[in-house]
């Protein structure tokens, strides 16, 4: 919404927006390019929590040894690949 408002503002600022000019001003059309993923409308309900992210949140990193951290990271990577996450 904000991106669209900025584009409209740029067009209006670059043109004369008097009453006479409004009648002849070009119509602003929606962009034909696809929207970015972060520009899409948010869902009304919260999404299903991701078990891998939930597991990451529960980790006590301050009390893990480097090898424990690497092993856990490898385990989570395998789970993510099994669920179809991109590499």
C-alpha positions in Angstrom: 0.0 0.0 0.0 2.8 2.4 0.9 4.8 1.6 -2.2 1.7 2.3 -4.4 1.0 5.6 -2.5 4.6 6.7 -3.1 4.2 6.0 -6.8 1.0 8.0 -7.0 2.5 10.9 -5.0 5.5 11.0 -7.4 3.1 11.2 -10.4 1.0 13.9 -8.8 4.1 15.9 -7.8 5.5 15.7 -11.3 2.3 16.9 -12.9 0.1 20.0 -12.5 -2.7 18.9 -10.2 -5.0 21.8 -10.7 -8.7 21.2 -11.4 -8.1 21.7 -15.2 -5.1 19.4 -15.2 -6.9 16.6 -13.4 -9.3 16.2 -16.4 -6.4 15.7 -18.7 -4.0 13.9 -16.4 -3.0 10.3 -17.4 -4.7 7.5 -15.4 -2.4 5.7 -13.0 -2.5 1.9 -13.8 -1.4 -0.9 -11.6 2.1 -2.2 -12.5 2.1 -5.2 -14.8 5.1 -6.8 -13.0 4.5 -9.3 -10.3 4.5 -8.2 -6.7 7.3 -9.0 -4.4 6.7 -11.6 -1.8 6.9 -9.0 1.0 4.3 -6.8 -0.8 1.6 -9.5 -0.6 -1.3 -9.1 1.8 -0.9 -10.7 5.1 -3.2 -13.6 6.1 -6.0 -12.9 8.5 -5.1 -15.9 10.7 -1.6 -16.7 12.0 0.3 -19.2 10.0 1.0 -22.7 11.3 4.2 -22.6 13.3 7.2 -24.2 11.7 8.6 -27.0 13.9 12.2 -26.3 12.9 11.9 -22.7 13.9 10.2 -23.6 17.1 13.1 -26.0 17.9 15.6 -23.3 17.1 13.9 -21.0 19.6 14.2 -23.6 22.3 17.9 -24.1 22.0 20.2 -23.0 24.8 23.1 -21.8 22.7 25.0 -20.4 25.6 25.4 -23.8 27.2 26.2 -25.8 24.0 29.7 -26.9 23.0 30.8 -26.0 19.5 30.4 -29.7 18.4 26.9 -29.9 19.9 25.9 -26.7 18.0 27.3 -28.1 14.8 25.5 -31.4 15.3 22.2 -29.7 16.0 22.7 -27.4 13.0 23.3 -30.5 10.8 20.2 -32.2 12.3 18.0 -29.2 11.6 19.4 -28.9 8.1 18.4 -32.5 7.3 14.9 -31.9 8.7 14.5 -28.8 6.6 15.6 -30.7 3.4 13.2 -33.5 4.3 10.4 -31.0 4.5 11.3 -29.6 1.1 13.1 -26.4 2.0 15.4 -25.1 -0.7 19.2 -25.5 -0.2 
